[in-house]
């Protein structure tokens, strides 16, 4: 009888550990969706911005194919001890976020940027997201590359690059 109880406890322990790990991974996957969706929203905003800039160029006005926007929020993930950034709609009015129509009114897990790719041969940039979902200083990073066509000045995107997606 005690052997049956011990066996039952072992089985329940294994099932419990497996279930907890599956729940944790599902939670992290849900959080990673925040980064993927927001990067796509940012890229769409940059493309609209680019279309406006191309129209200005045709009128002889100055032309900037995409904005440079530093990481927002400025603080590294988990700066205040929490993986979440507090809601602060004002921070998205800084830099050029409003020019591309992007903001995050709620708490969020990632910080975002639009940065040059520093490639000499092409005009390219990255839309980036960076987060630390469990405050272990190992960052999840997402990048979506945009390339400005030399002929049309429009933006083509290339596949999403993931670094430690669920760190």
C-alpha positions, 0 to 999 in steps of 0.5 A: 500500500505504501509503495502505491502511495509513493508511486502515486506521489512520484507520478503527481510530482512529475505531472505537476513539474511538467504542467508548471513548465508548460504554463511558464513557456506558454506565458513567455510565448504570449509575452513574446507576441507583444514584441512581434506585434509591436515591431510589425506596427512600427514597421508599418508606421515607418513605411507610411512615413517613408511614403510621405517623405517620397512625396516630399522629395518629388516636390523638391523638399528634403527627404529622410527615408526613415526616422532614427528613434533611440530605444524607448524607454531609455532604461534597460529592461528590469531597471526598476526591478520589474520586467514591465515598463510602467505606462507612460503615454508621454514617452511616446511623444518624444523623438519621432514616435508620433511621426510614425503613429506609434505609442504604447498606452499600457504597461509593456515588457519591451523597449523599442527603437528604429536604428541604422543598420550601419551597412555602407552598401545599402540604406537599411535600418532595423526596428528592434525590441528588447526585453528581459522577461525574468530579470536575469540580465539575459535579453530577448531581442527581436529585429526586423530589417528594412531596406530602402530601394535605391530606385523607388526609395520605398521600403522592403522588409526582410524576415524577423530575427530573434535572439533568445526569444523566450530567454 
